[in-house]
Amino acid sequence: MEPTVRSPALAAISSVLLGLPFGSACAQPDVVTPPWDAGLVESPGEADLVAHDAAIDVWSAHLANGIVVHHRHMPGTGIVAIRALVNGGALLEQPEQRGLTEAAVGTAWANYRSPRLTPEHLAGLTVRSDARVDGAKLYVDAEPDRFQAAVAATWALLESPRVERADLAQWRQAALAARTTPEATFRLLADSAILGNGQLAARAGLASVNQLAAAEPDQAQAWLRHLTHTEPIEIGIAGDIEPHEALETAAAWFGTLPDRPRPHAGRHAELRMGEPPASEARGHARTPNGDSIVMLAFFGPDLDQLDDFRAMRLATRIVDQRAALDLAEVGITPQAMRMTVSPGLSLPGRGMAWAHAQLPGDQAGRAARIIDAAFRELATEGPTQPEIDRAAAQTIADLESRLAEPRFWAEVLAQRETYAMPMPPMDEIRQAYRSITPVELRDRVAKYITNDRRVIVLLEAAEAAEARAIRQLRIQIEQRVKMDEPAEVGPPD
């Protein structure tokens, strides 16, 4: 029989979850290490604290090594989602290291590289990853009967990630090619407009081609291991797995990782602040189909201003609906404009309500002007009650749909303490959106729809820019010709 992973702390977890007194003689479910994992974990981890948020039915375990694990039981979903957020990332990179987080995650995690893992371990699992401004994230999904395998795979990629030279060379080739696209040029323009041109842009902006080319395998591996072994980690688990099994298994595996600080929203706060952003960034690029790319944004509220954030969320829906007719009248499909509102989780103070589109010729700039006018009209005159009712109903329906998904819950839970995310119950959320009045929404939105908070980023297709220049030159020539023409002499009176 394979060894069970148990400890006094894990028994305490079961006691709390099952409503039994600690030390009860009642039988507790054992968490059995799968045969192919035997011996990987030398000693089970322990939990210092287990707490239950009854309002949203979420259990949380603070492990003795500083890692925090949250779980929500969602029976009948047929899936278990695990999200592991490692703090740090690009914010902590030195200038000579820029791009290492992106390189390491794009090789070690993207290719599931760890000496602990074999294809057998990964069977039936879906594994993804991404590098962030302030961290790196693992996404692991599995059917319930593969939950312990999913936890073990997540642990292996955190405990001993491996960057191989061939993987890094392949990743670098793709990354360098991606830097030459119009989308990358637009991203660089957006970085300059949103982040400014100082230290924050150097830390959080897109790594340069030269920086990516300089990354070496041993550097990338050492950097990722530094992050996974020293920086805070927060883990969200949601789906069709019982709380006692989820937390016991998570504590047994993740509790063996090295000690580190607990995640908290104020960590590295000084690195997240920067100079005031620019208000505009424009550029030109050859695009395959002559499209231009535009973003119109207003710096908005973060989650610590939750009422304002909700008002801006409704405002984007109302503006989307109002602008649809005007866009259609000038030949722009309303669906071509993507509109959303996002809080400044990684970079406080840089939450945004924004619209983004890729459109032919000069239509991108025209679309931005239409959206800008719709936002300003809403901030001045306010919405109607039917508009609020419709936007609130759409927002609530969207949230209810997401909250039925284990993947969404795992994503949110993995950020709960890292970003101090408020997590009120759904009844409270419904009431909050339905109770916003037209005057309240107007006044809250008006604080953010101002010239000093507006950002416009336009990557104009070179063909469109050349055509516009020719038109302007033609107009100037015509005006000059008219000025040089002799006045007509009419007959005497």
C-alpha positions, 0 to 999 in steps of 0.5 A: 500500500502506498504511503498516505500524506497525513500530519497533525495539521492535516488532521486538523483541516479535516476536523474543521471541514467536517465539523468534528472536534480536533482529535476525534476518533471518527474515521478521516479520509486519507489522501493517498499518494498515487503510485507514480508519485511515491517518494516525491514528497519527503515530508508533508506540509502543514497548515497554520490556519484554516478559515471558512468564508461562509458568505461565498463558501470558500475555504482558505488554508495558510500553510506554515511556509507562507503559501496560501491556498483557497478552495471552493467546492462546485459539485457536478461541474466535472472539472477541477481548476488550479491556479497558482500565482507566483508574485514578483515577475518583471517588476523585480527584474534588473535592467540587464535581466529584462525579459527573463520572467517571460523567457523562463515561463515561456520555456519551462512552464509552457513545455512542462519541463521539470525533472519531476515530470514525465508524460505519464504524470501529465496525462489527462491534464491541461496546463497553461502559463503566462508571465505578468508584470508582477508575477507568473501564473500556472493554469492546470485543469483536470477531471476530479479523478486526476486532481492529485496528479494535477496538484503534483504537476503544479508542485513540480513546476514550482519546485524544480522548473527547468529551462532547456536550451532548445526550448529557449532558442525556439521561444526566442525565435517566436518572441523576436518575430512577434516583436516585428508585428504591428500589434507589438508596435502598438503595444510599445506605443500603448506602454509609452502612453500608459506607463510614461517614459520613466522607471515604471515603463522600464520595469513594466513595459515590453522587453526590447529585442536586444533584452530578449536576445540576451537571455541565457538558459541558466539565467532564466532557470535561476530566475524562475527558481528564485521566484518560485522559491522565495516570492509569495504564492497564492493558489486557487482551487475550484471545482468538483472536489471535496474541501477536505481532499482539496486542502489536505492534498494542497497542504501536503504538496505545496507545504513542502516548498521553501518558506516565503512571505505571505501574499499581501497587496502592499508588497513591492508597492514602491515598484508599482508606482511611476510618473504620470502617463502621457495623454497620447501616442501615435505611430505608423506601421506597414500592416498586412491589410492596411488596418489601423489600430486604436485605443481610447481609454480613460484612467478609472477606479481601482477595486478599492473604489468599488462603487466607482468601479461598478459605475464605470462597468455599467458606463462602458455597456451604456456607451457601447449601446449608444455608440453602435448607431453612430458607428454603423452610420459611418460604416463601422461594425459596432462589434469591431469595437471591444470595450471593457473596464479593468482595475489596476491590479498590478499597477495601482492607479492605472485602472482603465475604461477603454475601447480598442479596435483594428479597422481599415484606413482612417476608420480607427480614428473616426471610431475613437472620436465617436466613443469619446463623444459618447463617454463625454455625453454620458458624463455630462447628461447621465443615463436614463433609468432604462439604460441602467436597468439594461446594463445592470441586467447584462452585467449581472447575467455575465457575472452569474455565468462566470461564477458557475465556472470553476476556472473563473473561481480559481482565477479569482481566488488565486488573486484574493490576498495578492490584490486584496480583492473584494469578494462579496456574495452574489446577492450583494452584487446584484443589489449594488448594480440594481440600486445605482441611480442615473444621477449617481452614475453620472456623477461617479463617471464624470470624475474619470471622463476628463481630458487629463485622464484620457489616453489615445493610442493610434497606430495608423497604417502607413498607407492611410497616413500617406493618403492623408498626407497627400490629401493635406498637401493637395488642400494646401496647394489649392489654398495657395493657388486661390490666394495667388489668383488675381481678383476678377474685374467686373464691369463698371457700375 
